[in-house]
Structure formats: C-alpha cells, structure tokens
Amino acid sequence: PAELAVPSIFNALAHPVSALWAGIDDDSARAEALRAITETAFAARQLLGTPEVDEFRVRALAATARAAKVLDQNPMGLHHKVAHLVGGALQLPHALLHSILLPHSLRTIREEAPEVYAAIHEAFRMADPAAFVYDGLRRVGVATGLRGLSVSQDELEALIAEMPEAESLLRGAWLGVDE
C-alpha cells in the first residue's frame, strides 16, 4: 500500500543523504551516492503518481537497494543517528520516522553544509526536495511530524538532552507540517 511504500522509499532516500552529510571523500563513492539519490527520487515520484504499476515498484526496489549499499559502505550521518536514537527510545515505525526526519535533515544540511546540499539538491532533480517529501507523506495520509506519532513534548526534551547537536532537527521534526 502507498502508506507503506512511500515512507519506505523516503527511508531509502535518507541513506545516501545521510552518508553524504557525514562526508564521503572518495569521488566514485560520492558519485554513487548522488546516483542513488537521483534514481530513488525518480522512483519515489513514480510511486506517488501510480503506485500500482509493477514496473515502478521494480524500479523502486532496485533504487532502494542502491541507496542501502551507499549507507552500508560509507559513514552514517546525523540523520541516521537521530533516527535510530528516537526509534529505539520510543519504538516508532522505522521507515516513517526516517521520512519525517528527512525534510529537516535536508534543511539542516542546506544551512550547515551548503556545498553538500547543492550536490544533493541537483541529484534530486526537483525544486524543493524537502517539500517533495512532506507532500508525499501528506498525499498518502501518514504523519508528517513526531507529534503525529504521539511523541510528547517531554519525550522530545529528553531526546534533545541526549543528543543536543540535533536540537534544531528534532524540534522541526516534532512540529512537522499541518499537524
């Protein structure tokens, strides 16, 4: 179902984004991460448009495998550290949690590492990658913020105390969009 497939492919998009944010020194590994973003973002657009088409699902599966390989072969960035901290602490759905965090990670990268964001933005091949993820989540009717996953203000503050370097990302993800 779209409400599972779309967060799953956004979770896959978080893999190369996170790896690039952590820093990839090798040119071929960097190119592979950017290719994974391009292919996965394209597959996500297809799934959002017509999720029932088998060809698009096959393409999405291949793109997500490429994205997973990037994270497997490179360092894990702040996005994944936050997702695993939050998911483990609060037992939240993995793919949806990554999807909710992704727009905020993209915005943080844009502010903190503009040269990395420029490459990621180009690989997405769309005007606003963060808005694309938000819109995709809304289209399939799933939560767009941690509040939508029943994360309380007290739980948010405890997470921030544990990972203060992610405060901005966590506060943005808690608010979400239209919740």
N, C-alpha and C positions, 0 to 999 in steps of 0.2 A: 504493500500500500504506500501511497505517496507520503503519508505522515511518518513512515519509517524510512523509505528510500531517500527522501530529500535530506533529512538530518544525517543520514549515513554518508551521503556524498559530500555534504559540507564538512563532516568529520574528516573525510579523506583530504579535502582541500586544506584543512588545518595542518596536515603532516608536512608538506613542503613549505608552507608559510612559516611554520614553527622552526623548521630546520634552517631556512634562510635567515630568519631573525636571530637564531643562535650564532650564525656565522659559518659559512662554507667557504673555505679558502681555495679548494680545488676547482678550476674552471669547468671541467667536464661534469663534476658533481653539481655545481651551481646551474649549469645548463640543463641538466637532467631534472633538477627541482623546478626550474621555470617551465620546462616542457610538461611536467606533471601538473602544474597549476593550469596551464593552457588546456590540456586535454580534460582535466577534471572539471574545470569551469564550463567548458563546452558541453560535456556530458550532463552537468547539472542543469544547464539551460534546456537541453533536450528533455530531460526527465520532468522538469517543471511544465514544459509545453505539452508533452504527450507521454505520460509515464507508463502507459500500457504497451508501447511499441517495444517488442523484444530486441530489435536491433539496437535501440538506445540503451536498454538495460545491459546488453553485452558490452557495448562501448563504455558504459559507466563502470562495469566490473573491471575491465582492462585498465581504465584510468585510475580507479581506486587502488589497484594492485601496484601500479607505477608510483602512486603517491605514498603508499605504505613502504615501499622499498626505499624511497628517499629518506624517510624518517629512520628506518632501520639502519641505514648506512651513514647517518650524519647525527650531529648532536641534537638534543631535544631543547627547544627554546622555552621561554617563559610561558607561552600559551599552554604547552602540554604539562608543564609543571603545575600550573594553576588548575588545569582541568583534572589532573589526577589527584591533587590535594582536595579539591572541592568534591569530586565524585566519590573519592574514598571516604572522606569525612562524613558526607551526607547521603551516601548511597543513591546517587542520582543517575539517570539514564545516560550512558556514555556518549553516544552519538549526538543526542540532543544537547547535552552540556557543551560539547565542543562547538556545536553550531551556534549556541547562544554566545559563547565567548569569542568566536571568530571575528565578528564585526568590530569588537572592542580591541582585539589584538591588532587588527589591521589599522585602526585609528591610532593606536599607541605606536605602532611601527612607523606610521606616517610622521608622527611628531618626533620620535626618538632616533629614527634611522631613515631619513628621507631618501637616501640613495638606495637602500634595500627596498623601501616601499615603491620607489619608481619602477624598479625591475618587476616587482610583484604585480603592480598595477598594470604594467604593459602586458604581462603574461596573462592576466585575467581577460584582457581584450574587451573591457566594458568601462563605462564612465565611472561608476562608483561600486567597487566590489562589496563594500560593507552594506550598502543599501540593497544590493542584489541578494545577499544572504538574509537580511531582515525580511525583504519582500517574499523571498522563497518560503521562509518559515511561516509568515502570515498566510500565504496562499494555501498552505497545506493544513493550517489550523492548529499549529503547535505553539508552545510557549516561545516568547522572544526574549524573556528575561528570567533571571534566577527567582524573582518573586513568583513568576508563573509556575515554578517548580516547588513552590511552598517554602523557599528559603526565607527564614525570618531575618529581621534587622539584627537581632542578637547573634544569629549564626553568621551573618555577613561580617559583623565586627570581630568575631572570633577568628574567622578566616583571614581577615586583614591583619590581625595581631600576629598570626602565624606566618604570613607572607606579606610584610609591609611593602615590598618592592612592587607588588601587584595591586596596590590600593586603588588606583585610578581604573584599571581594567576591571577589577571586581565590582567597584561601585557602579560603573557604567553597565556591566552585565546584570547587576541586580535590578537596576531600573528597567532595562530592556526597552522595548518600544510598544506603545499603545497598550500597556498593561495596567 
